[in-house]
């Protein structure tokens, strides 16, 4: 099963997803490709697959991506092989993509679960973006305006988590995954096999 998480910058998505990777079993994180260079704490093939723009462009031409987008001048994409390889091992996969990517993934994997994480309000979002201290005012303004625009997409997601308390938001995300794993439609093939039910 695929669990697709989206959120505007500063909503806490990365922290929540990192917690899920540590706290749940039989789940892996889909590592995206990007054309941007690694930040100080980022490791190739763990945080992203870092490639140059020419390589990324070749991958687009070859149809390697289920979704890709340009964000602030850099290219990001999720490859089919990275998802399918994990699913074939019987693992659930967490993806961290924007709403455009989520739509594309839903078209290809129609049983995926879409989760949108929101900040409690726009003032908190702005504070969180400023608190990072990683961008200048122009970039902050761009990120904030994009965030406001992205929030309008939350209506077509399967679940919405409002991150007004990180512990609560993490617990809600865990609950979504655990409850989806217990769906009867997903359990019936195993039950039929184990109990010999036709």
Residue pairs with C-beta under 8 A, 6 or more apart in sequence:
1 92
1 93
1 111
1 112
1 113
1 180
1 181
1 186
2 83
2 87
2 92
2 93
2 95
2 105
2 109
2 111
2 112
2 113
3 27
3 92
3 93
3 94
3 95
3 112
3 113
3 115
3 176
3 177
3 180
4 95
4 97
4 101
4 102
4 105
4 106
4 112
4 113
4 114
4 115
5 13
5 16
5 17
5 94
5 95
5 96
5 97
5 115
5 116
5 117
5 173
6 13
6 96
6 97
6 98
6 99
6 101
6 102
6 114
6 115
6 116
6 117
6 150
6 153
6 157
7 13
7 116
7 117
7 118
7 150
8 118
8 119
8 125
8 146
8 147
8 148
8 150
8 151
9 129
9 143
9 146
9 147
10 119
10 125
10 126
10 128
10 129
10 132
10 143
10 147
11 117
11 118
11 119
11 125
11 128
11 147
11 163
12 117
12 119
12 128
12 163
12 166
12 169
13 96
13 117
14 96
15 166
16 117
16 161
16 163
16 166
16 169
16 170
16 173
17 29
17 94
17 96
19 170
19 173
20 27
20 94
20 170
20 173
20 174
20 177
21 27
21 28
21 29
21 94
23 170
23 174
24 174
24 177
24 178
26 90
26 91
26 92
27 91
27 92
27 93
27 94
27 177
28 86
28 91
28 92
28 93
28 94
29 93
29 94
29 96
30 78
30 82
30 83
30 86
30 93
30 94
30 95
30 96
31 45
31 46
31 47
31 48
31 49
31 82
32 48
32 49
32 76
32 77
32 78
32 82
32 96
32 97
33 48
33 49
33 50
33 51
33 56
33 59
33 65
33 68
33 75
33 76
33 77
33 78
33 79
34 48
34 49
34 50
34 51
34 56
34 74
34 75
34 76
34 77
35 51
35 52
35 53
35 55
35 56
35 74
35 75
35 76
36 50
36 74
36 75
37 50
38 44
38 47
38 48
38 50
42 48
42 50
44 50
51 59
53 75
56 68
56 75
56 77
59 65
59 77
59 79
60 68
60 77
64 77
64 79
64 80
64 81
65 77
65 78
65 79
65 80
66 78
66 79
66 80
66 83
66 104
66 105
66 108
66 109
67 77
67 78
67 97
67 100
67 101
67 102
67 104
67 105
68 75
68 76
68 77
68 78
68 101
69 75
69 76
69 77
69 98
69 100
69 101
70 76
71 98
72 139
72 142
76 97
76 101
78 95
78 97
78 101
78 105
80 108
83 93
83 95
83 109
86 93
87 93
92 177
92 181
95 101
95 105
97 105
98 150
99 116
99 150
99 153
102 114
102 153
102 157
105 112
106 112
106 114
113 158
113 159
113 176
113 177
113 180
114 156
114 157
114 158
114 159
115 157
115 158
115 159
115 160
115 161
115 173
115 176
116 153
116 154
116 157
116 159
116 160
116 161
117 160
117 161
117 163
117 169
117 173
118 151
118 154
118 160
118 161
118 162
118 163
119 125
119 128
119 162
119 163
119 164
120 162
120 163
120 164
122 148
124 164
125 144
125 147
126 144
129 135
129 140
129 143
129 144
129 147
130 140
135 143
154 160
159 176
161 169
161 172
161 173
161 176
162 169
163 169
180 186
191 197
192 198
